[in-house]
Structure formats: C-alpha cells, structure tokens
Amino acid sequence: MSLPAFKLLRPRTVADAIEFLAKYSRDEVQDKERQSPGHLRIIAGGTDLIPSMRQRLFEPQCVLDIRHIAELKGIEPQQDCGISIGALTTLSAVEHSTVLQERFSVLSAAAATVASPVIRNMATIGGNICLDTRCLWYNQSLTWRKACGYCIKKDGDLCHVAPGGTKCWAAFSGDTPPALLCLSAEIEIAGPSGLRRMPLSDFYTGLGDSYRVLKSNELLTRIFLPAESAGYRGVYRKLRIRGSIDYPLAEVAAALKRENGHEKEGRVAITAVNPSPMLVKGAAQMLQGKRIDEVLASAIGDLAAKTAKPLTTSALTPEYRREMIRVFTRRALLDATKN
C-alpha cells in the first residue's frame, strides 16, 4: 500500500525539532481513533511507523524525521560510572555494545530479540520505548473501525477486548523497556520549557490508547542507566509465533546481582501482556538474600502470572500467554543463576 500524503520536516538539532513540534503538533486529549487533522508523527528508524501509515492506522499531515540529529546517537559513560544512551542509538548498537554486554547484559539480550538483524540496524532504542500498543481490534484502519464498530468510541461505550469496559486494553509490545525497568533506567525528555528527567516506570500510564506521558510538543532524547544497576546478570525470554520479525506475545526480563552465593538483589519485569511494561511487584523482596531454586523460581513465576492481565488483543489466547509468563519467569530466574 502507498503512503498517505504528508509534509516532511527534517531538523538537524534537538532545538530545531522542538520548534517544529511546537509549530505543527497539538495535544490529543480525546483522540480515541488515533486520527486527527494536523497531527504530527515522529519518525526515527521508521520500522513501526511506516507500516502503520501504509495500513492507514495513522494519516498525519506532518512527519518529523529526527534521524539526522547527531546529538541523539551513541552510548557514553557518565561521571557517576553509569551509562547514557542516545534515543537514536540503533538496537543493533545496543545489542553489540561491549560495555552493555558486560555491565547491563539484560538490555543487550532484550535488544537482540527484536525482529530481524535488518530491522535492528534501523530501529532505535527511543522508538522501542515509545512503540505503539497492539490490539487485533484497535490496530485497524480508521475505515475498518468505523464500519465494524470496533474499538472504544469517543464516548467510551465499547471495547471488544473487555466488553462493557471503557479502558483500552491494547498491549504494549516494546522489547527493551522491561529490561530497562529491571535496571532502574531514567529517561530525558526535551520540550519547549527545557529538559526534564524521570524514571522510565513513570513514563507509562497503563492505558492502551494513551499509554505514555510524552506530550505532543516533547521529544524523548536520552536513556540513563545508573551505576548501581551495573553488574546485574540478565536473562530475557520472549514468546512469539515465529522466531523472528513477529511482535512479542509475552516477555519476561530477569536481572540478578549475587553476593556470597546468594542473590543480593533481583528484579523481574514483563511486557506484551498489559497496556504497559511493568516490574513484578514483590519479586525483589522474594529474591533478596535468597538462593534461587525451583521452589522460589516457581513462586515468583506464579506472582508474575498474577501480574499479567492478557486479554484477546493478539493471536494467542490470554490463558496461554499468562501461562507462558509463569514458565518464562521460572526459566529466566534459573538460567540467570548460571550466568
């Protein structure tokens, strides 16, 4: 399918990009159909946006191409011994970075699961963090949604995923955010009033149709990994129908730090089964100071399965996806102890 007509904007600096955003974008408080005249979309790698535009899921009047902003690329050490990753750094670079493999291995492992090598060479970590949510009903063209009556209407009276509900349950499907949550990552956002920094965990709202707090005149610019998170041994497990290309249907990230033969700290995060990626609450307390065995790994797997709230948003059944969260959590924790 051909792309809809749009105006292409190409800033060379973050300041230029913010100026374009201020001029051409607008807040979409109640844009339940994801279509609005004058709306602007940001393109980085384009691996998700371009197919969506071809399917007429989005028909923006303007597209902001930020690929040539050099200051948003690269992986750099910080004075506090943490790491800074530019939002335009490719997933391939994250996957193959020696410093990330050695100090923040769960992130490299997560990046390596995204689609195919060709796509990872184009896709960016910022784009993966901001990746749109997925739903069999919601992710259709505007014409389809109007004709079939699928998707929540503007008055919030219809959802075929959760009948009678007014909340959109489209599932978040980014691969790197759960790994980043395990590493206590923070993000930097640029806007008309300057830069602001926030924990990645505060970036997601839990709503499928308005899943992030990024305003229409703001731009994700950088990701920070704190020095305290260095040295976590990480394992990533991903469920998908095909071994490559497909979006995840259930994912688990596990990161552990060992001391004197026991787990000093540990974290587990999940994605693709909720409208937002999330840490499994209670897992860190259960792991602290413990030696991981089958019993403990299974108990945390049960906790992760209770955290997962998959509905009929994808090709596989909710029951199967929830069960695989349980299985993947147990396997990831046991495998992490061997690293």
C-alpha positions in Angstrom: 0.0 0.0 0.0 1.2 3.5 -0.7 1.8 6.1 2.0 -0.7 8.9 2.6 0.4 12.4 1.7 2.2 14.3 4.4 4.7 17.2 4.9 8.2 16.0 5.8 10.2 18.0 8.4 13.9 17.4 8.9 15.5 19.1 11.9 19.3 18.9 12.5 19.3 19.7 16.2 17.1 19.0 19.2 16.3 22.7 19.4 15.0 22.6 15.8 13.0 19.5 16.5 11.3 21.2 19.4 10.5 24.3 17.3 8.8 22.0 14.7 6.9 20.2 17.4 5.6 23.4 18.9 4.5 24.7 15.5 2.9 21.6 14.0 1.8 19.3 16.8 -1.1 19.5 19.3 -2.3 17.6 22.3 -4.7 14.8 21.6 -6.7 14.6 24.8 -9.6 12.5 23.5 -8.2 11.2 20.1 -9.5 7.7 20.6 -9.3 7.0 16.8 -5.6 7.9 16.6 -6.5 10.1 13.6 -6.6 13.9 13.7 -6.2 16.6 11.1 -2.9 18.5 11.6 -1.4 15.7 13.7 2.3 15.2 13.6 4.2 11.9 14.0 7.9 11.5 14.8 10.0 9.0 12.7 13.3 7.7 13.9 14.0 4.2 12.4 10.6 4.1 10.8 10.2 0.3 11.3 6.9 0.7 13.1 5.5 4.0 11.9 5.9 3.4 8.1 3.9 0.1 8.1 1.2 1.7 10.3 0.9 4.6 7.9 0.7 2.2 4.9 -2.2 0.4 6.7 -3.8 3.9 7.3 -3.7 3.4 11.0 -2.1 6.9 11.1 -2.6 9.6 8.5 -0.6 12.5 9.9 -0.3 15.8 8.0 3.3 16.1 9.1 6.1 13.7 9.8 9.1 14.9 11.8 12.2 13.0 10.7 14.8 13.1 13.5 17.3 10.6 12.1 19.9 13.3 11.3 20.1 14.7 14.9 23.7 13.6 15.7 23.5 14.5 19.4 20.9 11.8 20.0 23.1 8.9 18.9 25.7 6.9 20.8 26.4 5.1 24.1 28.5 7.1 26.5 29.9 6.6 30.1 28.8 9.1 32.7 30.9 10.7 35.5 29.0 8.6 38.1 30.0 5.4 36.2 26.5 5.0 34.7 25.7 4.9 31.0 23.9 7.4 28.7 22.3 6.1 25.6 21.0 8.5 22.9 17.4 7.9 21.8 18.5 7.4 18.2 21.1 4.7 19.0 20.1 1.6 17.0 19.0 -1.6 18.6 21.9 -3.3 16.8 24.4 -1.0 18.5 22.7 -1.8 21.9 22.8 -5.5 21.1 26.6 -5.5 20.3 27.8 -2.9 22.7 30.7 -4.4 24.8 30.0 -2.2 27.8 26.3 -3.0 27.8 27.0 -6.8 27.4 29.5 -6.7 30.3 27.7 -4.4 32.7 24.0 -4.3 31.7 23.6 -7.7 29.9 19.8 -7.9 30.2 19.4 -4.9 27.9 21.7 -6.3 25.2 19.8 -9.6 25.5 16.4 -7.8 25.1 17.6 -5.8 22.1 18.9 -9.0 20.4 15.3 -10.4 20.3 13.8 -7.6 18.3 12.6 -8.7 14.9 15.5 -9.3 12.5 19.1 -8.0 12.1 18.0 -5.8 9.2 15.3 -4.2 11.3 17.6 -3.9 14.4 20.0 -2.0 12.1 17.3 0.6 11.5 15.2 0.6 14.7 16.2 2.8 17.6 16.0 2.3 21.4 14.0 5.5 21.7 11.5 4.2 19.2 11.3 0.9 21.0 10.5 2.7 24.3 7.8 4.7 22.5 6.5 1.8 20.4 2.7 1.9 19.9 0.5 -0.6 21.6 -1.1 -3.5 19.8 -4.6 -4.9 19.6 -6.4 -7.1 17.0 -9.4 -4.8 17.2 -7.8 -1.5 17.7 -4.9 -1.7 15.2 -7.0 -1.4 12.1 -7.6 1.4 9.7 -10.0 4.2 10.5 -12.3 3.0 7.8 -12.4 -0.5 9.3 -13.1 0.7 12.8 -15.9 3.0 11.7 -17.5 0.2 9.5 -17.3 -2.6 12.1 -17.8 -0.6 15.3 -14.7 -2.0 16.8 -12.6 0.0 19.3 -13.6 2.3 22.0 -15.8 5.1 20.7 -15.3 8.7 21.7 -17.9 8.4 24.4 -16.1 5.4 25.8 -19.0 2.9 25.4 -17.5 0.0 23.5 -14.4 -2.3 23.8 -14.5 -5.8 22.2 -11.5 -6.9 24.3 -13.2 -6.1 27.6 -16.9 -5.9 26.8 -18.6 -3.2 28.7 -15.3 -1.6 29.7 -14.2 1.9 28.9 -10.5 1.3 29.3 -8.4 0.4 26.2 -6.5 -2.8 26.8 -4.2 -2.7 23.7 -1.0 -4.4 24.8 2.4 -2.7 24.9 4.9 -4.7 22.8 8.3 -3.0 23.2 11.2 -5.4 24.0 13.7 -3.2 25.7 11.5 -1.4 28.3 11.2 -4.4 30.7 14.9 -4.8 30.7 15.3 -1.1 31.3 12.9 -1.3 34.2 15.0 -4.0 35.8 17.9 -1.7 35.5 16.1 1.3 37.1 16.6 3.3 33.9 15.7 7.0 33.7 14.8 8.9 30.5 15.4 12.5 29.4 12.6 14.4 27.6 13.1 17.7 25.8 10.3 20.2 25.4 9.6 24.0 25.0 10.5 24.6 28.6 13.8 22.7 28.5 14.9 19.2 29.7 13.2 17.0 32.3 14.3 13.7 33.6 12.1 10.9 35.0 12.1 7.2 35.9 11.1 5.1 33.0 8.5 3.5 35.2 6.6 6.8 35.4 6.6 7.1 31.6 3.8 4.6 31.0 0.2 5.2 32.0 -1.4 1.8 31.9 -3.9 2.9 29.3 -3.7 1.2 25.9 -4.8 4.2 23.8 -2.8 6.8 25.6 0.0 4.7 27.0 2.7 7.3 27.7 3.1 10.7 29.3 5.0 12.2 26.4 3.3 15.4 25.3 2.8 16.2 21.6 5.4 19.0 21.8 8.0 16.9 23.6 10.8 14.5 22.4 12.5 11.6 24.1 16.2 12.3 23.9 18.2 10.0 26.1 18.2 7.0 28.4 20.3 6.7 31.6 21.4 3.5 33.3 22.6 4.2 36.9 25.9 2.8 38.1 24.1 0.9 40.9 22.5 -1.3 38.2 25.8 -2.4 36.7 26.7 -6.0 37.1 23.3 -7.5 37.1 23.2 -10.8 35.3 20.3 -10.7 33.0 18.1 -13.2 31.0 15.4 -12.4 28.6 12.6 -14.7 27.4 10.2 -13.9 24.5 7.1 -15.6 23.2 6.1 -15.1 19.5 4.6 -17.2 16.8 7.7 -17.0 14.6 11.3 -17.0 15.8 11.9 -13.6 14.2 10.1 -10.5 12.9 6.9 -11.1 15.0 6.0 -8.8 17.8 6.1 -10.4 21.3 3.0 -12.0 22.8 4.6 -12.5 26.2 8.0 -11.4 27.5 10.0 -11.7 30.8 13.2 -9.9 31.8 15.1 -11.1 34.9 18.1 -9.4 36.4 20.1 -10.7 39.4 23.1 -9.4 41.4 24.9 -12.1 43.5 26.9 -11.7 46.8 28.4 -14.6 48.8 26.5 -17.2 46.8 23.1 -15.6 47.3 21.1 -13.1 45.4 21.8 -9.7 46.9 19.1 -8.1 44.6 16.9 -9.2 41.8 14.1 -7.8 39.6 11.6 -9.3 37.2 9.6 -7.3 34.6 7.1 -8.4 32.0 5.6 -6.9 28.8 3.2 -7.7 25.9 0.5 -8.9 28.4 -0.6 -5.5 29.8 -1.1 -2.0 28.4 2.3 -1.1 29.9 5.6 -2.9 30.7 5.9 -3.4 34.4 8.0 -4.7 37.2 6.6 -7.6 39.1 5.8 -6.2 42.5 7.0 -8.3 45.3 9.6 -10.2 43.3 12.5 -8.1 44.5 11.6 -8.8 48.1 11.3 -12.5 47.5 14.7 -12.6 45.8 16.7 -10.5 48.3 19.3 -12.5 50.1 17.9 -15.9 48.8 19.4 -18.7 46.9 17.3 -19.4 43.9 16.0 -22.9 43.4 13.0 -24.5 41.7 10.6 -23.7 44.5 11.5 -20.0 44.7 11.6 -19.6 40.9 8.2 -21.2 40.6 6.7 -19.0 43.4 7.9 -15.9 41.6 6.6 -17.3 38.3 3.2 -17.6 40.0 3.5 -13.9 41.1 4.4 -12.8 37.6 1.4 -14.7 36.1 -0.9 -12.9 38.5 0.6 -9.6 37.5 -0.1 -10.3 33.8 -3.5 -9.3 32.5 -3.6 -10.5 28.9 -6.9 -10.2 27.0 -7.8 -11.1 23.5 -5.5 -8.5 21.9 -3.3 -10.9 20.0 -3.2 -14.1 18.0 -2.7 -16.4 21.0 -5.2 -16.9 23.9 -4.9 -14.9 27.1 -4.7 -18.2 29.1 -1.7 -19.4 27.1 0.1 -16.1 27.3 -0.4 -15.9 31.0 0.9 -19.4 31.5 4.0 -18.7 29.4 4.7 -15.7 31.6 4.8 -18.2 34.5 7.0 -20.6 32.7 9.4 -17.9 31.3 9.8 -16.3 34.7 10.8 -19.6 36.3 13.2 -20.5 33.5 14.7 -17.0 33.3 15.5 -16.9 37.0 17.1 -20.4 37.0 19.1 -19.5 33.9 20.3 -16.2 35.4 21.8 -18.1 38.3 24.1 -20.0 35.8 25.4 -16.8 34.1 
